[in-house]
Amino acid sequence: MLGGGGGRGAAQLGILRALAERGLEPDACVGTSVGALNAAVVASHPLPVALDLLERIWASPQTRAVFRSHPLRMVMNRARRQPWLRSDDAIGDLVDFSMGLTGITTFEELRRPLQIVVTDLLTGEPVLISQGRLRDPLRASCAIPFMFRPVRLGDRSYVDGGVTDNCSISTAARMEPEQIIAVDLTAEPAMPALRRLSEVFERVTSVALHSRLLADFDTFSKRLPVTLICPRIPNPLGVADFTRVREAARTAMESLLQTIGLADGRVAPGLFYLPISMEGSPAGG
């Protein structure tokens, strides 16, 4: 289960790389928001191959376009009283590039089952999509409200799955797995000061999402083994930091596996916070 968290999703690559080196191959995947895109690629190929593709995706111009701010365009959209700040389809371009690399465009072509979490804009409920074409469900799961245009699927409009279920342990549990490994991205380290309204909003949102996740972990970890990995990633992140975050997360996860790695290649269940140190991590794009 790969949760949402914008640019912090780069850390999921490093964590998964460390797990892949222990021979882990997931039987099924669940993803929300940026975690949905990562999970779709993971579901498409053997994990080491999928991670090679994801590293190319995260280093691509298409990824940089999604996370790069466009102040003038945002001002113009606000002046036009549009209910979103970005009018381009940068997410669609990124999804198209990613699916082009994998060679897969539908759920049915994937190597392993995939569930993508989106939010129904009308009812406010989480919705799971697991069949048909991948493009629009992935666009919808990443469509952050107010930032990107909602995505129309049939007669309904959908936005970011993280609005209602950012790291859906409950969805993974319904798939009746032997074990769940979830990577959540909302456990931000404490900040010395919150100077901007956007920083306050992001912090409040992260606290709310993480609190819900902890409640779900308490519930479902009583029924089956759940390993919840929560990297603490310094903020803010720019596109130039993605490679450093990935490699720092890999190093931190390799260290954690020395403690929670089991003899049979699995990992011990439990809740594990993973401090991510950017010092000494290689830079790059």
C-alpha positions in Angstrom: 0.0 0.0 0.0 1.6 3.3 -1.2 0.1 6.4 0.2 -0.1 9.9 -1.2 2.2 12.8 -0.4 3.3 14.7 -3.5 7.0 15.0 -4.0 7.7 12.9 -0.9 6.6 10.0 -3.1 10.2 9.8 -4.2 11.0 8.2 -0.8 8.8 5.2 -1.7 11.3 4.3 -4.4 14.2 4.1 -2.0 12.1 2.1 0.5 10.9 -0.4 -2.1 14.5 -0.7 -3.5 15.7 -1.8 -0.1 12.8 -4.3 0.1 13.5 -5.6 -3.4 17.1 -6.4 -2.5 15.6 -8.8 0.1 13.7 -10.5 -2.6 10.3 -9.0 -1.9 7.7 -9.3 -4.7 4.2 -8.0 -3.8 1.2 -10.1 -4.7 -1.1 -7.1 -5.1 -0.8 -3.3 -4.9 -3.0 -0.4 -3.6 -2.2 3.2 -4.3 -3.5 6.7 -3.6 -2.4 9.9 -5.3 1.3 9.9 -6.1 1.3 6.4 -4.5 -1.2 5.3 -7.1 1.3 6.2 -9.9 4.1 4.4 -8.1 1.9 1.4 -7.4 0.7 1.2 -11.0 4.3 0.9 -12.2 5.2 -1.6 -9.4 2.2 -3.7 -10.5 3.4 -3.8 -14.1 6.7 -5.7 -13.9 8.9 -7.6 -11.4 9.8 -5.2 -8.6 13.5 -4.6 -9.6 12.5 -3.8 -13.2 9.6 -1.6 -12.0 11.9 0.4 -9.8 14.3 1.0 -12.7 11.3 2.4 -14.6 10.2 4.5 -11.7 13.6 6.1 -11.4 13.4 7.2 -15.0 9.9 8.5 -14.4 10.9 10.5 -11.4 13.9 12.0 -13.2 11.8 13.0 -16.3 10.8 16.4 -17.5 7.1 15.3 -17.1 7.6 14.8 -13.4 9.3 18.2 -13.1 6.4 19.8 -14.9 3.9 18.4 -12.4 5.8 19.7 -9.3 7.1 23.0 -10.8 5.0 26.0 -9.8 3.5 28.4 -12.3 2.7 31.6 -10.5 1.5 33.6 -13.5 -0.8 30.8 -14.7 -2.2 30.4 -11.2 -2.9 34.2 -10.9 -4.7 34.2 -14.3 -6.8 31.2 -13.3 -7.8 32.9 -10.1 -8.6 36.1 -12.0 -10.9 34.0 -14.3 -12.5 32.6 -11.1 -11.7 29.1 -12.0 -12.0 26.6 -9.1 -8.5 25.2 -9.8 -5.1 26.8 -10.1 -3.6 24.7 -12.8 -5.3 24.6 -16.2 -2.8 22.3 -18.0 -2.8 18.5 -17.9 0.6 17.9 -16.6 -0.6 14.9 -14.7 -2.0 13.4 -17.9 1.3 14.0 -19.6 3.2 12.2 -16.8 0.8 9.3 -16.8 1.1 8.9 -20.6 4.9 8.9 -20.3 4.8 6.4 -17.4 2.5 4.0 -19.2 4.6 4.4 -22.4 7.6 3.1 -20.4 5.7 0.2 -18.9 4.0 -0.7 -22.2 0.8 -1.2 -20.2 -2.4 0.9 -20.5 -5.1 -1.2 -18.7 -5.6 -2.8 -15.3 -6.1 -6.2 -17.0 -2.6 -6.1 -18.6 -0.8 -5.6 -15.2 1.4 -8.4 -13.7 -0.5 -8.2 -10.4 -3.8 -6.8 -9.2 -4.0 -3.1 -8.5 -6.6 -1.0 -6.6 -6.5 2.8 -7.1 -8.2 5.1 -4.6 -10.1 8.2 -5.8 -12.6 10.5 -4.2 -16.1 11.1 -5.5 -16.4 14.8 -5.6 -20.2 14.7 -5.2 -20.6 12.2 -2.4 -17.2 12.8 -0.7 -16.7 9.1 -0.5 -13.6 7.0 -1.5 -14.0 4.9 -4.6 -11.8 2.0 -5.7 -11.0 1.4 -9.3 -9.5 -1.8 -10.5 -10.5 -2.4 -14.1 -10.4 -0.7 -17.5 -8.0 1.9 -18.7 -5.4 3.2 -16.2 -5.0 6.8 -17.5 -8.0 8.6 -16.1 -8.1 6.8 -12.7 -4.5 7.7 -12.2 -5.2 11.3 -13.2 -8.1 11.4 -10.8 -6.2 10.0 -7.9 -3.5 12.7 -8.3 -6.0 15.6 -8.9 -5.4 17.7 -5.8 -8.5 19.8 -5.1 -8.1 23.5 -6.0 -4.8 22.7 -7.7 -5.9 20.4 -10.6 -9.1 20.1 -12.5 -11.4 17.2 -11.3 -11.4 14.1 -13.7 -14.6 12.9 -15.2 -15.2 9.2 -15.2 -18.6 8.3 -16.6 -21.2 10.7 -15.2 -19.2 11.5 -12.0 -16.2 13.7 -11.2 -13.3 12.5 -9.1 -10.4 14.1 -7.3 -7.4 13.0 -5.2 -7.9 9.8 -3.3 -6.0 11.2 -0.4 -8.9 13.5 0.5 -10.8 10.6 1.9 -8.3 7.6 2.3 -4.7 8.6 1.8 -3.1 5.3 2.9 -5.8 2.7 2.6 -4.9 -0.2 4.9 -8.6 -1.1 4.9 -8.5 -1.6 1.1 -5.4 -3.8 1.4 -7.0 -5.8 4.2 -10.1 -6.6 2.1 -7.8 -8.3 -0.5 -7.1 -10.9 2.2 -3.3 -10.8 2.2 -0.9 -12.7 4.3 0.8 -9.5 5.2 0.4 -5.7 4.4 3.4 -3.5 3.9 2.3 0.2 3.8 4.4 3.2 3.1 2.8 6.4 4.4 4.1 9.9 3.6 2.3 12.1 6.1 4.6 11.7 9.1 6.4 15.0 8.6 9.1 16.0 11.1 8.2 18.9 13.4 9.0 22.3 11.9 10.6 25.0 14.0 8.2 27.6 12.6 5.2 27.8 10.3 5.5 31.2 8.6 3.1 30.8 5.6 -0.5 30.0 5.4 0.3 27.2 2.9 2.7 25.7 5.5 0.1 25.8 8.2 -2.5 24.2 5.9 -0.1 21.4 4.8 0.8 20.7 8.4 -2.8 20.5 9.6 -3.7 18.2 6.6 -0.8 15.9 7.3 -1.6 15.7 11.0 -5.3 14.8 10.2 -4.4 12.2 7.6 -1.7 10.6 9.8 -4.1 10.4 12.8 -6.6 8.5 10.8 -3.9 6.2 9.5 -2.8 5.4 13.0 -6.4 4.5 13.9 -6.7 2.2 10.9 -3.3 0.6 11.8 -4.5 -0.1 15.4 -7.7 -1.7 14.0 -6.3 -3.9 11.2 -3.0 -4.9 12.9 -5.1 -6.9 15.4 -6.4 -9.0 12.5 -3.3 -9.6 10.4 0.4 -8.6 10.2 0.8 -5.0 9.1 4.1 -3.3 8.6 3.6 0.4 8.4 6.7 2.4 7.3 6.5 6.2 7.9 9.4 8.1 6.6 9.9 11.6 8.1 11.0 13.7 5.2 12.3 17.3 5.6 10.1 20.0 4.0 9.9 21.8 1.7 11.2 19.6 -1.2 12.0 20.8 -4.7 12.3 18.7 -7.8 16.1 18.8 -7.5 15.8 17.0 -4.1 13.9 13.9 -5.4 17.0 11.8 -6.1 18.5 12.7 -2.7 15.3 11.8 -1.0 15.1 8.5 -2.8 18.7 7.5 -1.9 18.4 8.8 1.7 15.2 6.7 2.1 16.9 3.6 0.7 19.8 4.0 3.2 17.5 4.5 6.1 15.3 1.5 5.1 18.4 -0.7 4.7 19.4 0.2 8.3 15.9 -0.5 9.6 15.8 -3.9 7.8 18.8 -4.9 10.0 16.4 -4.8 12.9 13.0 -5.8 11.4 14.2 -8.2 8.6 13.3 -11.8 9.2 15.2 -14.9 8.2 12.7 -15.9 5.5 13.1 -12.6 3.7 9.9 -11.0 5.2 9.7 -8.1 7.5 8.4 -7.9 11.0 5.0 -6.3 11.6 4.7 -3.0 13.5 4.8 0.7 13.1 8.2 2.1 12.2 9.1 5.8 11.8 12.0 6.3 9.4 14.0 9.5 9.9 15.3 10.7 6.5 18.6 12.6 6.6 19.5 14.5 3.5 23.0 15.2 4.6 25.5 13.3 2.5 22.9 12.0 0.1 23.9 12.2 -3.6 22.3 15.1 -5.5 21.0 14.9 -9.0 17.9 15.1 -11.2 
